[in-house]
Amino acid sequence: MKKILMYLEYDGTDFHGWQRQKSVRTVQETLEKALKILLKEEPVLSGSSRTDAGVHARKYPVTFTTQSSIPGEKMAFALNPLLPEDLKVRESMEVPCSFDARKNARGKTYTYRVLRRKTPSALFRNYAAFVPQELDLLKMRDASEVLLGTHDFTGFKSVGSTDPNPVKEMRRIEIWEEGEFLVMSFTASGFLYNMARILAGTLLDAGLSRVTPMDIEEILKSGNRGKSMVMPPCGLYLEEVYYRSEEKEMK
């Protein structure tokens, strides 16, 4: 018996998130079906987090145990032909049996992409949120400074969050322009339900002069975000999940 770690890349448009659900297409179910064909086993998958419907991932870790003789580093090449075009394995490897993609995670980076132009896009409608208004990037960056450090992020979660600990360390926030797109990057010790999408909406509100850094301080203190936007899932990407040896990269 050995444990395999795989890094997945997927287009979340036609998936109802990671976790298996009845009667809908999910990343977990799709991966399990392919592994069952390849391994002649029914492995139990441990995914690093629960991404929602429409959310994308560039490097999503998942672990499972298997008795297969396929070398860990070859698993990706053996599995990819059995997977659909919107889900692929970037990399695979054997790891210690004690390692778990979810339980051993020490932090994550999400990015949120916004299309900044006057008219919507037919090509990028599933890959970025559309914001036609002018945004003040300086105000967005000033507002982001308030979020850095260790805080109770209760005011930045949606109802339904199952994480018992709302205190997280926001280690880095970056905002930059990329052609017609604005990209926001959030690196933290963990994220509550919809936290990344709410943070993106709050910073966009700052860029639209709807909220100030003082307003964000009050949200952190009160746990009530008021009418801050929850951005649509299409613009959100899970970029990286960090483990103990990689924690320095989060700084």
KETOR-250242 format. One record per residue: z, x, y of N, C-alpha, C, O in turn; residue in three letters. Coordinates in steps of 0.05 Angstrom, whole numbers, m for minus. Layout:
N
npz_npx_npy_capz_capx_capy_cpz_cpx_cpy_opz_opx_opy_rest
Z_X_Y_Z_X_Y_Z_X_Y_Z_X_Y_ALA
...
***
This chain:
251
npz_npx_npy_capz_capx_capy_cpz_cpx_cpy_opz_opx_opy_rest
0_17_m24_0_0_0_0_18_25_15_37_26_MET
m17_11_44_m18_26_69_m21_7_92_m28_m17_89_LYS
m15_16_116_m17_0_140_m40_10_157_m44_34_161_LYS
m56_m9_167_m79_m3_184_m75_m14_212_m66_m37_215_ILE
m81_2_232_m82_m6_260_m111_m8_268_m126_11_265_LEU
m119_m31_279_m146_m34_290_m145_m42_319_m127_m57_327_MET
m164_m32_335_m167_m40_363_m191_m58_365_m213_m49_359_TYR
m186_m82_373_m208_m102_375_m219_m104_404_m204_m99_423_LEU
m244_m110_405_m257_m117_431_m269_m145_427_m284_m149_408_GLU
m263_m163_445_m275_m190_442_m281_m204_468_m267_m200_488_TYR
m301_m220_467_m309_m238_489_m294_m264_483_m301_m278_464_ASP
m275_m271_500_m259_m295_494_m271_m321_500_m258_m342_496_GLY
m295_m322_510_m308_m347_519_m307_m369_499_m299_m392_505_THR
m315_m363_474_m317_m383_453_m293_m382_433_m295_m395_412_ASP
m272_m368_440_m248_m368_424_m226_m384_438_m223_m383_462_PHE
m210_m398_422_m186_m412_432_m162_m393_430_m141_m400_419_HIS
m165_m369_440_m144_m349_440_m142_m334_415_m159_m336_397_GLY
m120_m318_413_m116_m301_389_m106_m317_365_m116_m315_344_TRP
m85_m332_370_m69_m344_347_m84_m366_333_m96_m383_345_GLN
m82_m365_306_m94_m385_289_m84_m413_296_m60_m417_300_ARG
m103_m432_298_m97_m460_304_m115_m478_287_m136_m469_278_GLN
m106_m502_283_m122_m521_266_m147_m529_281_m146_m536_305_LYS
m169_m529_267_m194_m542_276_m207_m529_300_m225_m540_312_SER
m198_m505_308_m211_m491_330_m216_m462_322_m202_m451_305_VAL
m235_m449_335_m242_m421_330_m223_m402_345_m221_m404_369_ARG
m210_m385_330_m192_m365_342_m199_m337_332_m213_m334_312_THR
m190_m317_347_m195_m289_339_m181_m283_313_m193_m271_295_VAL
m156_m291_310_m141_m285_285_m155_m297_261_m159_m283_241_GLN
m163_m322_262_m176_m335_239_m202_m321_232_m208_m317_209_GLU
m218_m315_253_m244_m302_248_m240_m275_235_m255_m268_217_THR
m221_m260_245_m215_m233_233_m205_m236_205_m213_m220_187_LEU
m187_m255_200_m176_m259_173_m198_m265_153_m198_m255_130_GLU
m217_m282_160_m239_m289_142_m255_m265_135_m263_m261_111_LYS
m262_m248_154_m278_m224_149_m262_m204_132_m274_m192_113_ALA
m236_m201_137_m220_m183_121_m217_m192_92_m217_m176_73_LEU
m216_m218_88_m214_m229_61_m239_m223_45_m237_m217_21_LYS
m262_m224_58_m287_m218_45_m288_m188_38_m295_m180_16_ILE
m280_m171_57_m282_m142_54_m261_m132_33_m268_m116_16_LEU
m237_m141_36_m215_m129_21_m209_m144_m5_m195_m133_m23_LEU
m219_m168_m8_m212_m186_m31_m181_m190_m31_m169_m194_m52_LYS
m170_m191_m7_m141_m196_m3_m139_m215_21_m158_m221_35_GLU
m115_m225_25_m109_m242_48_m87_m228_65_m63_m236_63_GLU
m94_m209_81_m74_m194_95_m60_m210_117_m72_m229_128_PRO
m35_m204_122_m20_m217_144_m23_m200_169_m16_m177_169_VAL
m35_m212_190_m41_m197_214_m18_m199_234_m6_m220_238_LEU
m13_m177_248_6_m176_270_m9_m168_295_m16_m144_298_SER
m15_m187_313_m29_m181_337_m9_m174_359_14_m182_359_GLY
m18_m158_378_0_m147_399_9_m168_419_30_m165_431_SER
m6_m190_422_2_m211_441_m15_m235_436_m35_m235_421_SER
m7_m257_449_m22_m282_446_m40_m286_471_m31_m295_492_ARG
m65_m278_469_m83_m284_491_m92_m313_489_m95_m324_468_THR
m97_m325_513_m104_m353_514_m134_m357_511_m150_m337_511_ASP
m142_m382_508_m171_m389_507_m185_m378_531_m176_m382_554_ALA
m208_m365_527_m224_m355_549_m217_m328_559_m232_m317_575_GLY
m194_m317_550_m186_m290_559_m199_m269_541_m202_m273_517_VAL
m208_m247_554_m223_m226_540_m204_m203_533_m182_m200_545_HIS
m213_m185_515_m198_m161_509_m216_m138_504_m237_m140_491_ALA
m209_m115_516_m224_m91_511_m212_m73_490_m226_m58_476_ARG
m185_m75_486_m172_m58_466_m147_m72_457_m124_m65_465_LYS
m151_m91_439_m129_m108_429_m119_m97_402_m135_m97_383_TYR
m94_m87_400_m84_m76_375_m76_m98_355_m63_m118_363_PRO
m82_m93_330_m73_m111_308_m67_m93_284_m81_m74_278_VAL
m45_m100_269_m38_m85_245_m36_m103_221_m32_m127_224_THR
m41_m91_198_m38_m106_172_m35_m85_150_m43_m62_153_PHE
m24_m94_128_m21_m77_104_m42_m85_84_m50_m108_82_THR
m51_m65_68_m72_m70_48_m69_m50_25_m58_m29_28_THR
m80_m58_2_m82_m40_m21_m110_m28_m23_m116_m14_m42_GLN
m127_m33_m4_m155_m24_m5_m156_6_m6_m140_20_6_SER
m177_16_m19_m182_45_m20_m199_55_4_m204_78_7_SER
m208_36_21_m224_43_44_m206_60_63_m185_50_71_ILE
m215_84_71_m199_100_90_m195_85_116_m212_70_125_PRO
m172_89_128_m166_76_153_m187_79_174_m194_60_188_GLY
m197_104_178_m216_109_199_m244_97_193_m261_96_211_GLU
m248_89_168_m274_77_160_m273_46_161_m294_33_158_LYS
m249_35_164_m246_6_163_m263_m8_184_m275_m29_178_MET
m264_3_208_m280_m9_229_m309_m12_222_m322_m32_226_ALA
m320_10_210_m349_10_203_m355_m9_180_m376_m21_179_PHE
m335_m12_162_m339_m30_139_m337_m60_148_m350_m77_137_ALA
m320_m65_168_m314_m92_176_m333_m103_196_m339_m127_195_LEU
m343_m87_215_m359_m97_236_m384_m113_228_m390_m133_241_ASN
m398_m106_206_m421_m122_198_m414_m151_190_m431_m168_189_PRO
m388_m155_183_m379_m181_175_m368_m198_198_m361_m221_194_LEU
m367_m186_222_m356_m200_245_m378_m211_263_m400_m200_263_LEU
m373_m232_278_m393_m243_297_m397_m224_321_m382_m205_325_PRO
m418_m230_336_m425_m212_359_m404_m211_380_m402_m192_396_GLU
m387_m232_382_m367_m233_404_m340_m222_395_m320_m225_410_ASP
m339_m209_372_m314_m197_362_m321_m172_346_m335_m174_326_LEU
m311_m149_355_m317_m124_341_m292_m106_340_m274_m109_357_LYS
m291_m88_321_m270_m68_319_m279_m43_332_m299_m31_324_VAL
m265_m34_352_m272_m9_366_m264_16_350_m279_36_350_ARG
m241_14_337_m230_37_324_m209_28_304_m197_7_307_GLU
m206_43_282_m186_36_262_m174_62_251_m187_83_252_SER
m149_60_241_m136_84_232_m112_75_214_m102_53_217_MET
m103_93_197_m79_88_182_m55_97_199_m55_118_212_GLU
m33_81_197_m9_87_213_15_84_194_12_73_172_VAL
39_94_202_62_91_185_68_62_179_63_44_196_PRO
79_57_156_84_29_147_104_15_165_105_m10_166_CYS
120_30_180_140_18_198_128_9_224_141_m6_239_SER
104_17_230_91_10_256_82_m19_256_71_m29_236_PHE
86_m33_279_78_m60_282_66_m63_310_78_m56_330_ASP
41_m74_311_27_m76_337_42_m92_358_40_m86_382_ALA
57_m112_350_71_m128_369_99_m117_375_107_m114_398_ARG
114_m112_354_142_m104_357_145_m76_370_165_m71_384_LYS
126_m59_366_128_m32_377_115_m28_405_116_m6_416_ASN
104_m50_415_91_m48_442_112_m42_463_133_m54_464_ALA
105_m24_482_123_m16_504_112_m25_531_125_m22_551_ARG
87_m34_532_76_m43_557_47_m50_554_34_m45_533_GLY
35_m62_575_8_m72_574_m5_m69_601_8_m69_622_LYS
m32_m66_601_m47_m68_625_m67_m90_623_m82_m92_604_THR
m67_m108_643_m87_m129_645_m103_m124_671_m92_m114_691_TYR
m128_m131_671_m143_m132_695_m153_m160_700_m156_m176_682_THR
m156_m166_726_m168_m193_733_m191_m188_752_m189_m174_772_TYR
m214_m200_745_m239_m196_760_m246_m221_776_m245_m243_766_ARG
m254_m216_801_m262_m237_819_m289_m231_830_m294_m209_840_VAL
m307_m251_829_m334_m248_841_m332_m256_870_m324_m279_877_LEU
m339_m238_888_m337_m242_917_m365_m244_929_m377_m224_936_ARG
m374_m268_930_m399_m273_944_m400_m303_952_m383_m318_944_ARG
m420_m311_967_m420_m338_978_m428_m359_957_m421_m382_960_LYS
m443_m351_937_m453_m370_917_m443_m362_889_m440_m338_884_THR
m439_m382_871_m430_m375_844_m451_m361_828_m475_m361_835_PRO
m443_m350_806_m462_m335_788_m467_m350_762_m448_m361_750_SER
m492_m351_754_m498_m362_727_m492_m342_706_m485_m350_683_ALA
m494_m316_712_m490_m295_692_m461_m289_687_m453_m282_664_LEU
m444_m290_707_m416_m280_705_m396_m303_705_m372_m298_709_PHE
m405_m328_701_m386_m350_704_m364_m349_683_m342_m360_687_ARG
m369_m336_660_m348_m334_639_m333_m308_640_m316_m303_623_ASN
m338_m291_660_m327_m264_660_m313_m257_686_m303_m234_689_TYR
m313_m275_705_m299_m270_731_m294_m296_745_m310_m315_742_ALA
m272_m298_760_m267_m321_776_m284_m319_801_m290_m297_811_ALA
m292_m342_812_m309_m343_836_m292_m350_860_m279_m371_861_PHE
m291_m331_880_m277_m336_905_m295_m330_928_m300_m306_934_VAL
m307_m350_941_m327_m345_962_m315_m337_989_m329_m327_1006_PRO
m289_m342_993_m276_m336_1019_m273_m306_1022_m272_m291_1003_GLN
m271_m298_1048_m266_m270_1054_m237_m263_1047_m219_m279_1053_GLU
m234_m240_1035_m207_m231_1027_m199_m206_1042_m215_m188_1047_LEU
m174_m205_1050_m163_m182_1064_m149_m164_1044_m127_m170_1035_ASP
m162_m143_1036_m152_m125_1015_m126_m111_1024_m109_m106_1007_LEU
m124_m105_1049_m100_m92_1059_m75_m110_1055_m54_m101_1047_LEU
m78_m136_1061_m57_m155_1057_m50_m158_1028_m26_m161_1020_LYS
m70_m157_1011_m65_m159_982_m49_m135_972_m31_m138_956_MET
m57_m111_981_m43_m87_973_m14_m86_983_4_m78_969_ARG
m11_m95_1008_17_m97_1019_34_m116_1003_57_m110_997_ASP
23_m138_995_37_m158_979_44_m147_952_65_m153_941_ALA
26_m131_940_30_m121_913_54_m102_912_67_m99_892_SER
60_m89_935_82_m70_935_109_m83_929_127_m71_917_GLU
112_m108_937_136_m123_933_141_m127_903_164_m130_894_VAL
120_m129_887_122_m135_859_129_m111_842_137_m114_818_LEU
126_m87_853_132_m63_837_162_m60_831_178_m68_847_LEU
168_m49_808_196_m45_800_204_m66_780_188_m81_769_GLY
230_m67_775_242_m85_755_252_m110_769_268_m109_787_THR
241_m133_760_248_m159_772_250_m180_750_240_m177_728_HIS
263_m202_758_262_m227_742_237_m241_751_235_m251_773_ASP
217_m243_733_191_m255_740_189_m285_732_167_m294_726_PHE
212_m298_731_212_m327_724_193_m343_742_180_m361_732_THR
191_m335_767_173_m350_786_144_m345_781_127_m356_794_GLY
138_m327_762_110_m320_757_102_m327_728_86_m313_716_PHE
114_m348_717_107_m356_690_101_m386_690_110_m400_708_LYS
86_m395_669_81_m423_666_101_m435_647_114_m421_631_SER
104_m461_648_120_m476_628_109_m470_600_84_m471_596_VAL
126_m465_581_117_m459_554_121_m430_547_115_m423_524_GLY
131_m414_565_136_m386_559_158_m384_539_179_m396_542_SER
154_m368_517_173_m366_496_189_m340_497_207_m335_481_THR
183_m323_517_197_m297_520_225_m303_531_228_m314_553_ASP
246_m296_516_273_m301_525_282_m284_548_303_m290_561_PRO
268_m262_554_276_m243_575_255_m243_597_234_m230_594_ASN
261_m255_620_241_m256_642_241_m230_659_225_m228_677_PRO
259_m212_653_261_m187_669_240_m167_658_242_m159_634_VAL
222_m159_675_201_m139_667_199_m118_688_207_m122_711_LYS
189_m95_680_184_m73_699_154_m72_706_138_m66_688_GLU
147_m78_731_120_m75_740_116_m46_748_126_m37_769_MET
100_m32_733_98_m3_737_75_6_755_76_26_769_ARG
54_m11_755_31_m3_772_14_m27_778_9_m44_760_ARG
5_m30_802_m15_m50_810_m36_m36_826_m30_m21_846_ILE
m61_m39_819_m83_m27_833_m103_m49_840_m107_m68_824_GLU
m116_m47_863_m136_m66_872_m159_m50_883_m156_m33_900_ILE
m183_m56_873_m207_m41_882_m232_m59_881_m232_m79_868_TRP
m252_m50_896_m278_m64_897_m297_m50_878_m297_m25_875_GLU
m313_m66_864_m333_m56_845_m358_m72_848_m363_m92_834_GLU
m375_m63_867_m399_m79_874_m391_m106_885_m376_m107_905_GLY
m401_m127_873_m395_m154_883_m367_m164_874_m358_m186_881_GLU
m354_m148_858_m329_m156_845_m304_m143_858_m305_m121_869_PHE
m282_m158_858_m256_m147_864_m240_m146_838_m240_m166_823_LEU
m227_m124_833_m212_m120_808_m183_m115_815_m177_m98_831_VAL
m166_m130_802_m137_m125_804_m127_m116_776_m133_m128_756_MET
m111_m95_776_m100_m84_751_m70_m84_752_m57_m76_772_SER
m57_m95_731_m28_m98_729_m19_m83_704_m27_m89_682_PHE
m1_m64_707_12_m50_684_42_m55_685_55_m49_705_THR
52_m67_664_81_m74_663_92_m70_635_77_m67_616_ALA
118_m70_633_132_m68_608_126_m92_590_129_m90_565_SER
119_m114_602_113_m138_587_104_m160_606_107_m157_631_GLY
93_m182_596_83_m203_612_93_m230_601_92_m234_577_PHE
101_m248_618_108_m275_611_83_m292_608_61_m283_615_LEU
86_m316_599_63_m334_595_49_m339_621_61_m349_640_TYR
23_m333_622_6_m336_646_14_m319_670_4_m322_692_ASN
32_m300_665_42_m283_687_20_m268_701_19_m267_726_MET
2_m256_686_m20_m240_699_m38_m258_716_m46_m249_737_ALA
m44_m281_706_m61_m300_721_m47_m310_746_m60_m315_766_ARG
m21_m314_744_m6_m324_768_m4_m301_788_m6_m306_812_ILE
1_m277_779_2_m254_797_m24_m250_812_m25_m246_836_LEU
m46_m253_797_m73_m251_809_m77_m272_831_m87_m267_852_ALA
m69_m297_824_m71_m318_844_m54_m314_868_m62_m321_890_GLY
m30_m303_864_m12_m298_887_m23_m277_905_m22_m280_930_THR
m34_m256_894_m46_m235_910_m71_m244_925_m76_m236_947_LEU
m86_m262_911_m109_m273_925_m100_m291_948_m112_m292_969_LEU
m78_m306_944_m67_m322_966_m59_m304_989_m62_m311_1012_ASP
m48_m280_983_m41_m261_1004_m66_m252_1019_m66_m250_1043_ALA
m88_m247_1004_m113_m239_1016_m126_m261_1033_m143_m255_1050_GLY
m118_m286_1028_m128_m309_1043_m108_m317_1065_m111_m338_1077_LEU
m88_m301_1069_m67_m306_1089_m51_m331_1084_m41_m344_1102_SER
m48_m339_1059_m33_m362_1051_m4_m355_1045_14_m372_1048_ARG
1_m331_1036_28_m322_1030_32_m294_1042_13_m280_1046_VAL
57_m287_1047_64_m261_1058_81_m246_1038_91_m257_1019_THR
85_m220_1043_104_m205_1026_132_m218_1025_145_m217_1004_PRO
141_m229_1047_167_m242_1048_167_m267_1030_187_m273_1017_MET
144_m281_1029_142_m304_1011_145_m296_982_158_m309_966_ASP
133_m273_975_134_m263_948_162_m254_941_172_m258_918_ILE
176_m242_960_204_m235_956_221_m260_950_238_m259_932_GLU
215_m281_963_230_m306_959_224_m318_932_242_m329_919_GLU
199_m316_923_192_m325_896_207_m310_875_218_m321_856_ILE
209_m283_878_224_m267_859_254_m275_859_266_m275_838_LEU
265_m281_882_293_m288_884_299_m316_873_318_m320_859_LYS
281_m335_880_287_m363_874_276_m371_846_286_m390_834_SER
256_m357_836_244_m365_811_225_m388_814_217_m400_794_GLY
218_m395_838_200_m418_843_176_m409_860_179_m401_883_ASN
152_m410_847_129_m400_861_115_m421_879_96_m414_893_ARG
125_m445_879_112_m466_896_84_m472_887_80_m480_864_GLY
65_m469_905_37_m477_899_19_m453_894_m5_m456_897_LYS
30_m430_887_13_m407_881_m7_m413_859_0_m428_840_SER
m31_m403_861_m52_m409_843_m48_m396_815_m38_m373_813_MET
m54_m411_794_m57_m399_767_m87_m396_764_m102_m416_761_VAL
m97_m372_763_m125_m367_762_m136_m374_735_m122_m373_715_MET
m162_m381_733_m174_m388_708_m175_m364_688_m175_m341_697_PRO
m175_m370_662_m174_m348_642_m198_m330_642_m196_m307_632_PRO
m221_m340_651_m246_m324_648_m245_m297_661_m260_m279_653_CYS
m229_m293_682_m228_m268_696_m209_m248_685_m207_m225_694_GLY
m193_m256_664_m172_m239_654_m180_m222_629_m193_m233_611_LEU
m173_m197_630_m179_m178_608_m154_m163_600_m141_m151_616_TYR
m148_m164_574_m127_m146_563_m140_m118_560_m158_m115_543_LEU
m132_m99_576_m144_m73_575_m132_m54_555_m146_m39_541_GLU
m105_m54_554_m92_m33_538_m63_m43_531_m50_m56_548_GLU
m54_m36_508_m26_m39_500_m15_m12_494_m28_4_480_VAL
8_m6_505_20_21_503_42_22_482_58_3_479_TYR
44_44_469_65_49_450_81_73_459_74_86_478_TYR
103_80_445_122_99_455_109_126_463_116_136_485_ARG
91_136_448_78_162_455_60_160_479_52_181_490_SER
53_135_487_34_131_509_48_122_534_35_116_554_GLU
74_119_534_89_107_557_84_122_583_83_111_604_GLU
80_149_581_75_164_605_49_155_619_47_158_643_LYS
30_144_604_5_134_616_9_109_633_m8_103_650_GLU
32_96_629_37_72_644_47_77_673_46_60_690_MET
57_101_677_69_108_703_49_109_725_56_114_748_LYS
***
